[in-house]
Amino acid sequence: MSMRVLVADDSSTMRKIILRALTAVGANDATEAADGTEAISLFKPGAYDLVLTDWNMPGKTGLEVVQAIRAQDAKVPIMMVTTEAEKDRVVQAISAGVTDYLIKPFTADALREKLQKHVAG
């Protein structure tokens, strides 16, 4: 299955972990963004099947990334992968248009389960 994924996280280690999990579920076509500003500049409607973004990044935050992507594309699934677990933050992200939410630290299985939901769906 060919799936194009945009991964935005300022931690190169976290991007590697996410890319490994994507490969494990058969999504081998991933583009990395080192911050929110880069993610927004890389995103084009129809270019990606899934976006994974961190919340806390330099430049633009994950929330700003979600808002910018939603302004261009209402349908692409966006997963927030973050340490921000407070209820008001989760509500903020969902209000901005996040499709799914994964709290760091997470297990490879938890990430794989969420990814499979979007890869299959």
Protein Blocks (a to p, Z undefined) as FASTA:
>chain_A
ZZddddddfblklmmmmmmmmmmnopabccddfbfklmmmmpcghkagbdcddfbdghia
fklmmmmmmmmomkbccddddfblbfklmmmmmmnopabdcdddddfklmmmmmmmmmmZ
Z
